[in-house]
Amino acid sequence: MANFEFIEALSQIARDQNIDEGELLIALANALLAAYKRRPDSAEDAEVEINPETGDIKVWGLELDLEGNVTKEWDATPEDFGRIAAQTAKQVLMQLIRDIQRRQMYEEFANREGDIVSGTVQQNDNRYTLLDLGRVEALLPQAEQIAFERYEHGARIKVYIVEVRKTNKGPQIVVSRTHPALVAKLFEIEVPEIANGIVEIKALAREPGHRSKIAVASNDQMVDPVGACVGARGSRVRNITNELRSERIDVVPYSDDPIEFIQAALQPARVREVQLNEEEGIATVIVHDQQLSLAIGKEGQNARLAARLTGWRIDIRSENEGQEDVVAEEVWTDGDEVIDETVSVTDEAVVVDEVITDAEGDVEEIVVAEVVAEDEA
């Protein structure tokens, strides 16, 4: 049974749907074999052969030995198999195409976990937002959405592929707007130096919708990593901020020296001193009094992000809190006498419990009972 039109139509479908023609022929042969097996006069063992050049379809009856080897074969093609083939092809072909497309889409997107894609908002409800990615749809769950963002129908947004699940209805793609890696991927798109490996993202910390800190280093001494990421007049980082709906982004230089890295991570605050306790992983940071609130940030955000970025627990203290010696304008004893040997730095007063002098009457040690504000002393 020659059927050139059938083969030509099959080839056209394969081209239009971007499906391998040989794969279609194999799937169709399996469907035809299943149809043949339903006949009462079918051979116990058989196979269907489709000639890819002529469209000739044959059923071969097989006789097998105990080990499954073919010992005899014969042409078992029924006289009316052309009609059966036509009906089966019509019923099965579209289902086969859908199954193959689903598998191809799954394989395509399974390799894209951790990638960034653009999608168009299709539908919103309390559980998720549905995005059209072109050939497939994606789910943006409520937990992966930035709290105050509103996604209008038809709006185009960039998302990060978190997971690709295989289902009977095709791949289910779960995406995110809150994942820290979304920021890194946006920098790869905007900054050619990151895409080609000249500038490297060393660390990233994010509080979605509010603020991110990203530490970068350069593999080329002639390239400033921070400048490359910020761009001329801040153009590159501004594009990322706009995509993230005005999320603030701090780009800081990475350093292998933890002290330098912690100082950079706390920008825009200026740090006076960093003391490291490597055993406990704690960094005590001393800043000027005027810089304390800036270093901590609104509701502790700057310090929190710096800790995540560097991997150190950060204890921020003002310059006066960091003083090891007790300082005061005046020192009072528990009597009324005022000691002359005082240290003058702050407007606090020290109530002294005991004053220890040497043999000549010079003060050697002052035992402090408490520290109070001068106007309370």
C-alpha positions, 0 to 999 in steps of 0.5 A, spaced: 500 500 500 503 506 497 501 512 500 506 518 498 500 523 500 500 520 507 508 521 508 508 528 505 503 530 510 506 527 515 513 530 513 509 537 513 506 536 520 513 534 523 516 541 520 510 545 522 510 542 529 518 542 530 518 534 531 522 529 528 519 525 523 522 519 524 519 519 531 512 520 529 513 514 524 515 510 530 509 513 534 504 511 529 507 504 528 506 503 535 499 505 534 497 501 528 500 495 532 495 496 537 490 497 532 492 490 529 492 487 536 485 488 537 483 484 531 481 477 532 485 474 527 491 477 529 498 474 530 500 473 537 507 476 536 507 482 530 510 488 528 508 494 524 513 497 518 512 504 515 517 505 509 519 512 510 519 514 502 513 510 500 509 510 505 508 503 504 505 500 511 506 492 512 504 488 518 509 482 519 507 476 523 513 473 528 514 466 531 519 467 537 523 462 540 524 461 548 529 466 548 525 471 544 529 471 538 525 471 531 525 464 528 520 465 522 516 472 520 511 473 514 506 478 511 500 478 516 498 485 513 490 484 513 486 486 506 483 492 509 489 495 513 489 501 509 482 503 512 484 501 519 491 505 518 487 511 516 482 511 521 488 510 527 492 515 524 487 520 524 485 519 531 492 518 534 496 523 530 494 529 534 495 526 540 501 523 539 503 530 537 501 533 543 505 528 547 511 529 543 510 537 544 509 536 551 515 532 552 519 537 548 517 543 552 519 539 559 526 537 556 527 544 554 525 548 560 527 542 565 534 545 562 532 552 564 531 551 571 535 557 574 534 561 568 530 568 567 524 569 562 519 574 560 512 572 561 505 576 560 500 576 565 494 572 563 490 571 570 490 573 577 487 570 583 489 569 590 493 563 589 497 564 583 498 569 577 498 565 571 504 567 565 504 566 558 511 564 556 510 563 549 509 556 548 507 554 555 504 557 561 508 559 568 505 559 575 507 565 579 505 563 586 503 568 592 509 566 596 513 568 590 510 574 589 513 581 592 508 583 597 506 590 594 506 588 587 500 588 582 500 584 576 495 587 571 493 583 565 497 584 559 503 586 563 510 583 561 515 582 567 521 578 568 521 572 572 526 567 575 525 559 573 525 556 580 522 549 578 519 545 572 515 539 574 513 534 569 505 532 569 500 529 564 498 535 561 505 538 560 510 541 564 508 546 570 513 551 570 514 555 577 517 562 577 519 567 582 519 574 583 522 574 590 528 569 589 535 573 590 538 570 583 533 574 579 537 580 581 543 576 579 540 574 572 538 581 571 545 584 572 547 578 567 543 581 562 544 589 563 552 588 564 556 585 559 562 584 563 558 580 568 556 576 562 563 575 559 566 573 566 570 579 566 566 581 573 564 576 577 558 576 582 561 574 589 555 574 594 548 577 594 543 578 599 536 581 598 529 583 601 525 583 596 521 589 594 525 593 599 533 592 598 538 588 595 546 588 596 550 585 591 558 584 592 562 584 585 569 583 583 573 584 577 578 579 574 581 584 570 585 590 573 583 595 568 575 594 569 572 597 576 567 592 578 562 597 581 563 602 576 561 596 570 555 594 574 552 601 576 553 604 569 554 611 566 550 615 570 547 609 574 544 607 567 545 600 568 543 599 575 537 604 574 534 599 569 534 593 574 531 597 579 525 599 574 524 592 573 524 590 580 519 596 581 524 601 585 527 596 589 534 599 592 540 596 590 547 597 593 553 595 589 559 594 593 566 591 592 568 584 594 574 583 598 578 577 601 579 581 607 573 580 611 574 587 615 574 590 608 568 586 606 564 588 612 566 595 611 564 595 604 557 591 605 555 596 611 555 602 605 553 607 605 555 608 612 562 609 614 565 604 619 571 607 623 573 600 626 572 592 625 574 587 630 573 580 629 571 574 633 573 568 628 571 563 633 564 565 634 563 568 627 562 575 630 564 582 627 564 588 632 563 594 628 565 601 631 562 607 627 561 614 629 555 617 633 552 620 626 553 614 622 550 609 627 543 609 624 545 609 617 549 603 619 543 599 622 538 602 617 531 602 617 528 597 622 535 594 622 535 592 614 542 595 612 546 591 618 541 585 616 543 585 609 550 586 610 550 580 615 547 575 610 552 578 604 558 577 608 556 571 612 558 574 619 554 576 625 555 583 625 554 587 632 554 595 630 556 600 636 557 607 636 564 610 637 562 611 645 559 605 646 566 602 643 570 605 648 573 600 653 575 606 658 569 609 662 569 616 660 565 622 663 565 630 664 566 629 671 567 623 676 563 623 683 565 619 689 560 616 693 561 622 698 561 629 696 568 630 693 570 631 686 576 627 683 580 632 679 583 626 675 577 625 670 577 623 663 573 628 659 569 625 652 562 625 653 556 628 657 555 622 662 557 622 669 560 616 673 558 615 680 564 612 683 564 606 688 571 606 690 578 610 689 584 607 689 591 611 690 598 609 691 603 611 696 604 618 694 596 619 693 596 619 686 590 615 683 591 608 681 584 606 680 577 608 680 572 603 681 565 605 678 558 604 681 554 606 675 554 611 669 548 616 669 547 622 664 550 629 667 544 632 668 542 626 672 548 626 676 
